[in-house]
């Protein structure tokens, strides 16, 4: 959660504790869960998260994938019976920090994405993260939901104007729903692409790919509409040095990213970015000046600490 | 090419021969290329395509990935110094036909996709294919460019109304270009998502992920704006039975796909589909009634056969 808060990914930061406390109160979260290795061999492994939060099994899984990929060049670890694991990019970054490429997917607990041509949400916002090590500077880091926007973006919009762009959510008849509050309750988000004309079947297909890798590969139960269900994760690590047979990957990625950043921008004041640039810049700012938490969130966190019987670590200002 | 033609993916069918003949005439294609194994080990390999068409090295690469994934559960093979390989889905399907999950990416020879916030095309339409084996019926098969539409869709539009939907291509100032003929010449397509509001940074990020896997992982030269450059491919095979430790993957995928296909449709006459359904249905039709080739294409193919000094295999009707 701190990893996300530092990078400005507030939807996966400390605010997640409110969601986790609700899950615990509803008996849907085993806080004392132990991660168990179901099976493992040289290049693959299967973990069971014990029905707890996903952060711990996900970190163990990527650690095992990294270790194996350093031996054999490629490795995959699947996790079943897990829970929400925060930002997928946190685990993909673990690979990049060790000179490897990391790919991470997870399904989501509640359906929120409507298939192209469909009237009801059938899949989660099913994120995909990809990280690759550069020669210098922070890793290339793509961390995206496969919907046009994640649920958190709709939630943020309820607090602002309350109006959504027309391609983010639909009503039961497939028409754009531009009322943020109603759209948040209805959970009928569009797949990336927005509508048929915009090729939303591709976003829908990506969400399905993520569902298969995250739930069917580890053998987790697929979603049942409207109810909470099991969450699974997929982790892949690749060693570019082993596959290429040389150490040129990082420098080649530096050149590619430099070419993109130097390419002509529509607005000279807003240079072309690559995936991860925005979050890296925010991390630099927040490491210097701290992570802003709004007053309501601080009070919520204080309440959680009190109900959990632990000291609240932040002083009020 | 036949694989694509049978499935109605006409952009990658026999019509591709026109493009390949132009490449050959321009000296950009070594037709007598030999595929060479640069290095290999238990779970990975690197091939060199010898500067020829990609079809042969891609098929060899996925064959090697499948063989290794059956031994170790996961394998990846990268190809450099290759060429256009047709439909990415053809190689991903090879894995699914053998009970494995297949992932395939390739870069493209000419830039056609404009980064979010950028004014010039910097990446190709960089496709991604994913195939997974079902218990019964054809595999799940996602085969998509990471742009809103591939270049071929723009070309097809020049023959029809000549007007494009507003989210497909842009002019130099980032405004929608709805003139199909002009957009085809300008090659300034949008990443999946269409514009900033539609999260085009995700399509751009996916195109960049594909570029990294297809060119930097095998050590192929990255694109240089406007010029032809080397093409590389990335192949990944995963064995669900090995990773899960049981044979339940296919049946679980059947259930997931059945649930999606049975989900409420906006138009009851157009049921919700899953990736690959449309192509599979078209293949059923074309296997029965043949592949329609329009007269102009048949004449083009006859000309290619004549210039290549080979018999033309199709009788005129």
Interface residues (C-beta under 8 A of the other chain):
Chain A: X38 X39 X41 X42 X43 X44 X46 X72 X73 X74 X75 X76 X78 X101 X115 X116 X117 X118 X119 X120 X122 X130 X132 X140 X142 X144 X148 X149 X165 X167 X173 X174 X192 X193 X194 X197 X198 X199 X201 X202 X203 X204 X205 X206 X208 X209 X211 X212 X213 X215 X216 X217 X218 X219 X222 X236 X238 X240 X242 X243 X244 X245 X246 X248 X249 X252 X253 X255 X256 X259 X260 X263 X264 X265 X266 X267 X270 X271 X272 X273 X274 X275
Chain B: X38 X39 X41 X42 X43 X44 X46 X72 X73 X74 X75 X76 X78 X101 X115 X116 X117 X118 X119 X120 X122 X130 X132 X140 X142 X144 X148 X149 X165 X167 X173 X174 X192 X193 X194 X197 X198 X199 X201 X202 X203 X204 X205 X206 X208 X209 X211 X212 X213 X215 X216 X217 X218 X219 X222 X236 X238 X240 X242 X243 X244 X245 X246 X248 X249 X252 X253 X255 X256 X259 X260 X263 X264 X265 X266 X267 X270 X271 X272 X273 X274 X275
